[in-house]
Amino acid sequence: MRFLPYILKHLRRNWVRTGSTVLAMASCVFLFCTLQTFLHSVALSLQSASGTRLVTRHAVSLVFNLPIAYKERIRGVPGVRRVAMANWFGGMRDLSNQRDFFVNFAVEAEPYLEMYPEYMFPEEQKRSFLQDRGGCIVGRETADKFGWRLGDTFQLESFIAPYRADRPFEFVLRGIYDTDQNRYPGTLRTVMLFHHDYLYEKTGRNVGAGTFIIEVDQPERAAAVSEAVDALFRNSEAETKTETEQAFRAGFVSLAGNLALLLNGIALAVMFTILLVTANTMSMAVRERRTEIAVLKTLGFPSRLVMGLVQAESGFLGALGGGVGVLLGWAVIRYLPDIPVLGSLIKAYFPNLVLSPIIAAIGLGAAIALGLSAGFVPAVLAYRARITEALRQV
């Protein structure tokens, strides 16, 4: 620590170069933290999927609904324990305000809640919800966001044309659910659920089923049940595609391509570029201080100590840049969901977007490692520098 003032003095010697190097390192760590946080969010979402749940949708696209009559035929497939309809509602309090966006589904409440034990709330709230056709339940985060309490009423209007009614849908909050992230990691606490019958009643038309959620009696039978369900409706006007819940969620992620390969590739390319920039910065700093290095050695400073000082300087640059990058990453990830329009998409596809301490620690460690790696060659040159040669070039 006694050499820290010496290191800081050298860093202040050319503050423009030092600042640009720290900024470049911070940019690298910022990208690493944000990209890895997106991947971590996707992994948590896939991890929360149950191995006993299947999702049946229209074989062409989710845009098309399936006939409600399919439900009873699916129920008769061997291995099927429960079936429930679920339709993405797309309801918002104000269609012109994207900040109001949150996930909401119309579901067959009783079988759906039996298949999703991760939605945890008191039994009396569950009974109240099941008995009220206009009732709904919401996650704790959504209730806190809008200041809703049990018994509150609110209105939503869907941006999906078939679900538009003469008047906005009015709901009564009957339950607020929480979840155990240790037992059910990645479970959303922002979802709203209401009765599918209420959607049918308000629209006055057969809206069909967006998806059928199927619970199988054994996870090992998931593939066989999927094939059997799709075989029932093969060559019909509305063929189906049945897959595990995890595969269904992964399908949304795959629309953006191989995210892991893409994001990791970007991170590696940026880190390699920053490594070259930092190495060039340290080389320039050592070349400018050849005389000072020679004087230090003349005064009796061992070559190893001189080498250590150069390495410490580069490591300090990495730590400083890493700290700034982690703070930038935390701030962006924290406030990104609040951005109009873009924030709505972030909440929908990356709901568990939080910078974890592990990712932050890895980012900071990578920055320090980059700094030390970049300063290794200049440090070796300083170690091997001869006093007479350095002074001769003055």
Kinemage of the C-alpha trace (Angstrom):
@kinemage 1
@onewidth
@group {chain A} dominant
@subgroup {mainchain}
@vectorlist {calphas} color= white
{ca met a 1} P 0.000 0.000 0.000
{ca arg a 2} L 2.934 2.389 0.541
{ca phe a 3} L 3.524 2.503 -3.215
{ca leu a 4} L -0.104 3.395 -3.996
{ca pro a 5} L 0.522 7.180 -4.075
{ca tyr a 6} L 3.357 6.544 -6.533
{ca ile a 7} L 1.033 4.535 -8.784
{ca leu a 8} L -1.718 7.166 -8.608
{ca lys a 9} L 0.759 9.911 -9.435
{ca his a 10} L 1.807 8.101 -12.597
{ca leu a 11} L -1.815 7.544 -13.587
{ca arg a 12} L -2.511 11.273 -13.209
{ca arg a 13} L 0.487 12.102 -15.341
{ca asn a 14} L -1.530 11.678 -18.522
{ca trp a 15} L -5.128 11.821 -17.318
{ca val a 16} L -6.592 11.814 -20.843
{ca arg a 17} L -4.966 8.493 -21.662
{ca thr a 18} L -5.795 7.070 -18.259
{ca gly a 19} L -9.417 8.187 -18.527
{ca ser a 20} L -9.867 6.760 -22.011
{ca thr a 21} L -8.351 3.440 -20.912
{ca val a 22} L -10.646 3.248 -17.884
{ca leu a 23} L -13.620 4.120 -20.085
{ca ala a 24} L -12.689 1.407 -22.590
{ca met a 25} L -12.331 -1.150 -19.796
{ca ala a 26} L -15.633 -0.012 -18.285
{ca ser a 27} L -17.353 -0.458 -21.647
{ca cys a 28} L -16.030 -4.001 -21.849
{ca val a 29} L -17.260 -4.916 -18.368
{ca phe a 30} L -20.569 -3.139 -18.969
{ca leu a 31} L -21.216 -5.214 -22.105
{ca phe a 32} L -20.173 -8.406 -20.345
{ca cys a 33} L -22.502 -7.788 -17.384
{ca thr a 34} L -25.510 -6.823 -19.479
{ca leu a 35} L -25.120 -9.621 -22.033
{ca gln a 36} L -24.579 -12.282 -19.385
{ca thr a 37} L -27.546 -10.958 -17.407
{ca phe a 38} L -29.776 -11.428 -20.446
{ca leu a 39} L -28.534 -15.008 -20.832
{ca his a 40} L -29.028 -15.637 -17.111
{ca ser a 41} L -32.586 -14.348 -17.355
{ca val a 42} L -33.323 -16.737 -20.216
{ca ala a 43} L -31.795 -19.636 -18.284
{ca leu a 44} L -33.939 -18.876 -15.230
{ca ser a 45} L -37.068 -18.737 -17.362
{ca leu a 46} L -36.290 -22.145 -18.867
{ca gln a 47} L -35.354 -23.548 -15.473
{ca ser a 48} L -38.770 -22.660 -14.049
{ca ala a 49} L -40.523 -24.854 -16.631
{ca ser a 50} L -41.938 -28.106 -15.268
{ca gly a 51} L -41.117 -31.462 -16.805
{ca thr a 52} L -44.721 -32.619 -16.339
{ca arg a 53} L -46.328 -29.768 -18.296
{ca leu a 54} L -46.867 -29.693 -22.041
{ca val a 55} L -48.135 -26.890 -24.250
{ca thr a 56} L -50.366 -27.516 -27.265
{ca arg a 57} L -50.760 -24.708 -29.791
{ca his a 58} L -51.737 -24.218 -33.421
{ca ala a 59} L -49.164 -25.875 -35.691
{ca val a 60} L -48.917 -22.821 -37.952
{ca ser a 61} L -48.604 -20.001 -35.438
{ca leu a 62} L -49.655 -18.814 -32.011
{ca val a 63} L -51.653 -16.148 -33.812
{ca phe a 64} L -54.318 -18.765 -34.573
{ca asn a 65} L -56.438 -20.220 -31.794
{ca leu a 66} L -57.577 -23.818 -31.469
{ca pro a 67} L -61.176 -25.030 -31.133
{ca ile a 68} L -62.315 -25.401 -27.525
{ca ala a 69} L -63.696 -28.822 -28.419
{ca tyr a 70} L -60.128 -30.137 -28.602
{ca lys a 71} L -59.953 -30.089 -24.825
{ca glu a 72} L -62.078 -33.184 -24.215
{ca arg a 73} L -60.254 -35.172 -26.871
{ca ile a 74} L -56.908 -34.267 -25.337
{ca arg a 75} L -58.165 -35.249 -21.907
{ca gly a 76} L -58.813 -38.766 -23.217
{ca val a 77} L -55.189 -39.366 -24.258
{ca pro a 78} L -53.513 -41.939 -21.981
{ca gly a 79} L -51.074 -40.283 -19.591
{ca val a 80} L -52.893 -36.942 -19.458
{ca arg a 81} L -53.822 -35.900 -15.927
{ca arg a 82} L -55.211 -32.392 -16.458
{ca val a 83} L -55.921 -29.957 -19.302
{ca ala a 84} L -56.523 -26.220 -19.083
{ca met a 85} L -57.013 -23.503 -21.689
{ca ala a 86} L -54.852 -20.376 -21.592
{ca asn a 87} L -55.130 -17.313 -23.839
{ca trp a 88} L -52.696 -14.429 -23.957
{ca phe a 89} L -54.963 -11.428 -23.306
{ca gly a 90} L -52.676 -8.464 -23.929
{ca gly a 91} L -54.634 -6.211 -21.594
{ca met a 92} L -53.442 -2.757 -20.542
{ca arg a 93} L -54.933 -0.022 -18.398
{ca asp a 94} L -54.066 2.558 -21.037
{ca leu a 95} L -53.188 1.389 -24.543
{ca ser a 96} L -51.292 4.615 -25.175
{ca asn a 97} L -49.035 4.136 -22.155
{ca gln a 98} L -46.551 1.313 -22.686
{ca arg a 99} L -45.367 1.621 -19.089
{ca asp a 100} L -48.614 -0.071 -18.021
{ca phe a 101} L -47.728 -3.309 -19.792
{ca phe a 102} L -47.707 -6.540 -17.802
{ca val a 103} L -48.333 -10.197 -18.629
{ca asn a 104} L -51.959 -11.344 -18.336
{ca phe a 105} L -53.736 -14.549 -19.321
{ca ala a 106} L -57.299 -15.807 -19.462
{ca val a 107} L -57.205 -19.355 -18.061
{ca glu a 108} L -59.403 -22.153 -16.850
{ca ala a 109} L -58.697 -21.253 -13.276
{ca glu a 110} L -59.165 -24.442 -11.263
{ca pro a 111} L -57.148 -26.946 -13.339
{ca tyr a 112} L -54.592 -24.272 -14.232
{ca leu a 113} L -53.793 -23.427 -10.603
{ca glu a 114} L -53.546 -27.124 -9.766
{ca met a 115} L -50.861 -27.471 -12.437
{ca tyr a 116} L -48.927 -24.424 -11.221
{ca pro a 117} L -48.117 -24.869 -7.515
{ca glu a 118} L -45.492 -22.115 -7.838
{ca tyr a 119} L -48.318 -19.554 -7.622
{ca met a 120} L -48.648 -19.438 -3.839
{ca phe a 121} L -51.408 -17.541 -2.029
{ca pro a 122} L -53.825 -18.192 0.873
{ca glu a 123} L -56.621 -20.711 0.394
{ca glu a 124} L -59.317 -18.127 1.147
{ca gln a 125} L -58.029 -15.939 -1.675
{ca lys a 126} L -58.101 -18.927 -4.007
{ca arg a 127} L -61.729 -19.703 -3.092
{ca ser a 128} L -62.687 -16.071 -3.555
{ca phe a 129} L -61.092 -16.029 -6.996
{ca leu a 130} L -62.707 -19.273 -8.128
{ca gln a 131} L -66.164 -18.081 -7.050
{ca asp a 132} L -65.968 -14.707 -8.825
{ca arg a 133} L -66.138 -14.847 -12.609
{ca gly a 134} L -64.884 -11.270 -12.826
{ca gly a 135} L -62.133 -11.863 -10.297
{ca cys a 136} L -58.410 -12.126 -10.942
{ca ile a 137} L -55.125 -12.828 -9.223
{ca val a 138} L -51.868 -10.951 -9.802
{ca gly a 139} L -48.247 -11.335 -8.787
{ca arg a 140} L -46.846 -9.367 -5.889
{ca glu a 141} L -44.646 -7.178 -8.108
{ca thr a 142} L -47.546 -6.065 -10.296
{ca ala a 143} L -49.766 -5.373 -7.278
{ca asp a 144} L -47.031 -3.251 -5.688
{ca lys a 145} L -46.354 -1.423 -8.958
{ca phe a 146} L -49.938 -0.205 -9.296
{ca gly a 147} L -50.712 -0.002 -5.575
{ca trp a 148} L -53.479 -2.603 -5.795
{ca arg a 149} L -54.981 -4.247 -2.722
{ca leu a 150} L -57.432 -7.115 -2.298
{ca gly a 151} L -60.909 -6.074 -3.387
{ca asp a 152} L -59.711 -3.274 -5.667
{ca thr a 153} L -61.346 -2.963 -9.076
{ca phe a 154} L -59.587 -1.900 -12.263
{ca gln a 155} L -60.144 -1.974 -16.011
{ca leu a 156} L -58.052 -3.396 -18.835
{ca glu a 157} L -58.422 -3.151 -22.594
{ca ser a 158} L -56.760 -5.629 -24.929
{ca phe a 159} L -54.680 -4.574 -27.917
{ca ile a 160} L -55.642 -7.891 -29.597
{ca ala a 161} L -58.563 -7.239 -31.964
{ca pro a 162} L -60.649 -10.407 -31.262
{ca tyr a 163} L -60.540 -9.634 -27.534
{ca arg a 164} L -61.807 -6.069 -27.864
{ca ala a 165} L -65.241 -5.529 -26.305
{ca asp a 166} L -67.712 -2.636 -26.254
{ca arg a 167} L -66.300 -1.553 -22.913
{ca pro a 168} L -63.013 -2.306 -21.137
{ca phe a 169} L -62.897 -5.453 -19.035
{ca glu a 170} L -63.469 -4.757 -15.347
{ca phe a 171} L -61.698 -6.981 -12.827
{ca val a 172} L -61.825 -7.404 -9.061
{ca leu a 173} L -58.549 -8.320 -7.373
{ca arg a 174} L -59.229 -11.497 -5.409
{ca gly a 175} L -55.715 -12.789 -4.795
{ca ile a 176} L -52.068 -11.705 -4.716
{ca tyr a 177} L -49.619 -14.528 -5.180
{ca asp a 178} L -45.988 -14.930 -4.167
{ca thr a 179} L -43.536 -17.667 -5.047
{ca asp a 180} L -40.605 -19.544 -3.545
{ca gln a 181} L -37.569 -18.770 -5.708
{ca asn a 182} L -35.602 -21.561 -4.056
{ca arg a 183} L -38.112 -24.232 -5.038
{ca tyr a 184} L -39.333 -22.564 -8.237
{ca pro a 185} L -36.496 -20.382 -9.574
{ca gly a 186} L -37.377 -17.964 -12.335
{ca thr a 187} L -41.122 -17.917 -11.645
{ca leu a 188} L -42.642 -14.578 -12.629
{ca arg a 189} L -44.243 -12.428 -9.963
{ca thr a 190} L -45.819 -10.098 -12.494
{ca val a 191} L -48.479 -12.291 -14.114
{ca met a 192} L -52.220 -11.670 -13.928
{ca leu a 193} L -54.693 -14.546 -14.338
{ca phe a 194} L -58.439 -14.291 -14.835
{ca his a 195} L -61.252 -16.618 -15.897
{ca his a 196} L -61.444 -17.823 -19.497
{ca asp a 197} L -65.240 -17.868 -19.156
{ca tyr a 198} L -65.169 -14.130 -18.484
{ca leu a 199} L -63.269 -13.562 -21.735
{ca tyr a 200} L -65.850 -15.657 -23.584
{ca glu a 201} L -68.706 -13.783 -21.930
{ca lys a 202} L -67.384 -10.265 -22.557
{ca thr a 203} L -66.444 -10.799 -26.208
{ca gly a 204} L -69.680 -12.625 -27.015
{ca arg a 205} L -67.897 -14.936 -29.403
{ca asn a 206} L -66.097 -18.263 -29.435
{ca val a 207} L -62.560 -16.971 -29.025
{ca gly a 208} L -61.122 -20.463 -28.976
{ca ala a 209} L -58.080 -21.569 -26.996
{ca gly a 210} L -54.715 -19.920 -27.570
{ca thr a 211} L -52.965 -22.872 -25.955
{ca phe a 212} L -53.855 -25.995 -24.023
{ca ile a 213} L -51.699 -26.597 -20.952
{ca ile a 214} L -51.412 -30.342 -20.351
{ca glu a 215} L -50.159 -32.068 -17.223
{ca val a 216} L -48.886 -35.610 -17.689
{ca asp a 217} L -48.787 -38.201 -14.930
{ca gln a 218} L -45.088 -38.982 -15.476
{ca pro a 219} L -42.347 -36.823 -17.038
{ca glu a 220} L -41.050 -39.879 -18.921
{ca arg a 221} L -44.282 -40.020 -20.897
{ca ala a 222} L -44.095 -36.421 -22.118
{ca ala a 223} L -42.773 -37.329 -25.584
{ca ala a 224} L -45.325 -40.115 -26.095
{ca val a 225} L -48.221 -37.912 -24.974
{ca ser a 226} L -47.060 -35.103 -27.263
{ca glu a 227} L -47.046 -37.414 -30.269
{ca ala a 228} L -50.438 -38.865 -29.336
{ca val a 229} L -52.058 -35.428 -28.994
{ca asp a 230} L -50.713 -34.204 -32.339
{ca ala a 231} L -51.799 -37.460 -33.998
{ca leu a 232} L -55.389 -36.778 -32.908
{ca phe a 233} L -55.620 -33.652 -35.041
{ca arg a 234} L -53.361 -34.544 -37.921
{ca asn a 235} L -54.872 -33.573 -41.301
{ca ser a 236} L -57.537 -31.475 -39.577
{ca glu a 237} L -58.228 -27.805 -40.317
{ca ala a 238} L -56.353 -26.824 -37.158
{ca glu a 239} L -53.390 -29.123 -36.664
{ca thr a 240} L -51.519 -28.891 -33.389
{ca lys a 241} L -47.958 -28.777 -32.164
{ca thr a 242} L -47.340 -30.138 -28.679
{ca glu a 243} L -44.047 -29.718 -26.841
{ca thr a 244} L -42.732 -29.504 -23.337
{ca glu a 245} L -43.129 -26.216 -21.521
{ca gln a 246} L -39.369 -25.720 -21.594
{ca ala a 247} L -39.220 -26.284 -25.355
{ca phe a 248} L -42.162 -23.923 -25.819
{ca arg a 249} L -40.362 -21.136 -23.966
{ca ala a 250} L -37.092 -21.892 -25.717
{ca gly a 251} L -38.919 -21.440 -29.019
{ca phe a 252} L -39.404 -17.754 -28.256
{ca val a 253} L -35.722 -17.364 -27.479
{ca ser a 254} L -34.719 -19.164 -30.680
{ca leu a 255} L -36.532 -16.490 -32.710
{ca ala a 256} L -33.524 -14.290 -31.998
{ca gly a 257} L -31.102 -17.008 -33.122
{ca asn a 258} L -28.436 -18.650 -30.980
{ca leu a 259} L -28.362 -16.002 -28.259
{ca ala a 260} L -25.639 -17.681 -26.223
{ca leu a 261} L -23.266 -17.921 -29.185
{ca leu a 262} L -24.068 -14.416 -30.384
{ca leu a 263} L -23.756 -12.648 -27.036
{ca asn a 264} L -20.678 -14.585 -25.920
{ca gly a 265} L -19.056 -13.909 -29.273
{ca ile a 266} L -19.662 -10.186 -28.895
{ca ala a 267} L -18.260 -10.233 -25.361
{ca leu a 268} L -15.098 -12.099 -26.403
{ca ala a 269} L -14.487 -9.782 -29.351
{ca val a 270} L -14.855 -6.694 -27.179
{ca met a 271} L -12.615 -8.122 -24.446
{ca phe a 272} L -9.882 -8.971 -26.955
{ca thr a 273} L -10.045 -5.444 -28.394
{ca ile a 274} L -9.839 -3.872 -24.953
{ca leu a 275} L -6.890 -6.134 -24.124
{ca leu a 276} L -4.983 -4.742 -27.097
{ca val a 277} L -5.911 -1.158 -26.209
{ca thr a 278} L -4.808 -1.553 -22.596
{ca ala a 279} L -1.583 -3.301 -23.594
{ca asn a 280} L -0.768 -0.450 -25.955
{ca thr a 281} L -1.498 2.076 -23.197
{ca met a 282} L 0.824 0.362 -20.731
{ca ser a 283} L 3.563 0.006 -23.348
{ca met a 284} L 3.418 3.726 -24.050
{ca ala a 285} L 3.520 4.509 -20.322
{ca val a 286} L 6.599 2.326 -19.805
{ca arg a 287} L 8.405 3.797 -22.818
{ca glu a 288} L 7.752 7.315 -21.530
{ca arg a 289} L 9.153 6.398 -18.120
{ca arg a 290} L 12.328 4.626 -19.172
{ca thr a 291} L 14.410 7.310 -17.446
{ca glu a 292} L 12.375 7.038 -14.243
{ca ile a 293} L 12.719 3.262 -14.257
{ca ala a 294} L 16.484 3.610 -14.671
{ca val a 295} L 16.643 6.088 -11.774
{ca leu a 296} L 14.617 3.733 -9.559
{ca lys a 297} L 17.009 0.914 -10.268
{ca thr a 298} L 19.971 3.222 -9.663
{ca leu a 299} L 18.538 4.087 -6.247
{ca gly a 300} L 18.440 0.409 -5.373
{ca phe a 301} L 14.878 -0.593 -6.331
{ca pro a 302} L 15.011 -4.291 -7.300
{ca ser a 303} L 13.928 -5.187 -10.836
{ca arg a 304} L 11.166 -7.368 -9.437
{ca leu a 305} L 9.746 -4.411 -7.508
{ca val a 306} L 9.794 -2.236 -10.619
{ca met a 307} L 8.037 -5.003 -12.513
{ca gly a 308} L 5.495 -5.288 -9.712
{ca leu a 309} L 4.800 -1.562 -9.789
{ca val a 310} L 4.026 -1.684 -13.515
{ca gln a 311} L 1.788 -4.710 -12.990
{ca ala a 312} L 0.063 -3.015 -10.065
{ca glu a 313} L -0.592 0.045 -12.206
{ca ser a 314} L -2.199 -2.007 -14.962
{ca gly a 315} L -4.171 -4.034 -12.422
{ca phe a 316} L -5.414 -0.825 -10.789
{ca leu a 317} L -6.556 0.429 -14.200
{ca gly a 318} L -8.458 -2.816 -14.700
{ca ala a 319} L -10.060 -2.640 -11.246
{ca leu a 320} L -11.089 0.978 -11.742
{ca gly a 321} L -12.551 0.270 -15.178
{ca gly a 322} L -14.250 -2.870 -13.892
{ca gly a 323} L -15.867 -1.022 -11.009
{ca val a 324} L -17.199 1.691 -13.298
{ca gly a 325} L -18.453 -0.939 -15.761
{ca val a 326} L -20.297 -2.890 -13.053
{ca leu a 327} L -21.991 0.287 -11.810
{ca leu a 328} L -23.021 1.217 -15.355
{ca gly a 329} L -24.348 -2.293 -15.946
{ca trp a 330} L -26.345 -2.246 -12.716
{ca ala a 331} L -27.865 1.145 -13.541
{ca val a 332} L -28.847 0.191 -17.089
{ca ile a 333} L -30.285 -3.183 -16.087
{ca arg a 334} L -32.130 -1.577 -13.187
{ca tyr a 335} L -33.818 1.136 -15.250
{ca leu a 336} L -34.071 -0.536 -18.670
{ca pro a 337} L -37.585 -1.957 -17.995
{ca asp a 338} L -38.844 1.595 -17.329
{ca ile a 339} L -38.069 2.793 -20.865
{ca pro a 340} L -41.299 3.275 -22.892
{ca val a 341} L -42.030 0.585 -25.525
{ca leu a 342} L -38.625 -1.116 -25.183
{ca gly a 343} L -39.216 -1.683 -21.485
{ca ser a 344} L -42.451 -3.538 -22.259
{ca leu a 345} L -40.618 -5.976 -24.506
{ca ile a 346} L -37.899 -6.432 -21.905
{ca lys a 347} L -40.457 -7.319 -19.234
{ca ala a 348} L -42.211 -9.762 -21.546
{ca tyr a 349} L -39.181 -11.698 -22.791
{ca phe a 350} L -36.615 -11.078 -20.022
{ca pro a 351} L -38.699 -10.820 -16.829
{ca asn a 352} L -35.917 -11.910 -14.437
{ca leu a 353} L -33.497 -9.195 -15.505
{ca val a 354} L -31.355 -8.531 -12.430
{ca leu a 355} L -27.579 -8.168 -12.256
{ca ser a 356} L -26.513 -11.009 -9.991
{ca pro a 357} L -23.534 -10.642 -7.628
{ca ile a 358} L -21.843 -13.588 -9.353
{ca ile a 359} L -21.947 -11.941 -12.780
{ca ala a 360} L -20.751 -8.644 -11.290
{ca ala a 361} L -17.868 -10.399 -9.525
{ca ile a 362} L -16.878 -12.245 -12.694
{ca gly a 363} L -16.978 -8.999 -14.676
{ca leu a 364} L -14.790 -7.209 -12.135
{ca gly a 365} L -12.394 -10.149 -11.975
{ca ala a 366} L -12.196 -10.290 -15.766
{ca ala a 367} L -11.340 -6.580 -15.872
{ca ile a 368} L -8.529 -7.020 -13.360
{ca ala a 369} L -7.261 -10.068 -15.257
{ca leu a 370} L -7.334 -8.101 -18.516
{ca gly a 371} L -5.413 -5.274 -16.905
{ca leu a 372} L -2.750 -7.606 -15.499
{ca ser a 373} L -2.474 -9.458 -18.817
{ca ala a 374} L -2.114 -6.206 -20.731
{ca gly a 375} L 0.597 -4.999 -18.388
{ca phe a 376} L 2.600 -8.220 -18.351
{ca val a 377} L 4.772 -7.553 -21.408
{ca pro a 378} L 5.506 -3.903 -20.452
{ca ala a 379} L 6.315 -5.103 -16.919
{ca val a 380} L 8.774 -7.660 -18.280
{ca leu a 381} L 10.405 -4.976 -20.425
{ca ala a 382} L 10.749 -2.794 -17.353
{ca tyr a 383} L 12.250 -5.734 -15.471
{ca arg a 384} L 14.825 -6.393 -18.186
{ca ala a 385} L 15.651 -2.738 -18.847
{ca arg a 386} L 19.336 -1.941 -18.309
{ca ile a 387} L 20.173 1.258 -16.475
{ca thr a 388} L 22.887 2.358 -18.899
{ca glu a 389} L 20.763 1.804 -22.016
{ca ala a 390} L 17.797 3.653 -20.501
{ca leu a 391} L 19.893 6.642 -19.444
{ca arg a 392} L 21.711 6.731 -22.769
{ca gln a 393} L 18.386 7.425 -24.543
{ca val a 394} L 17.669 10.547 -22.467
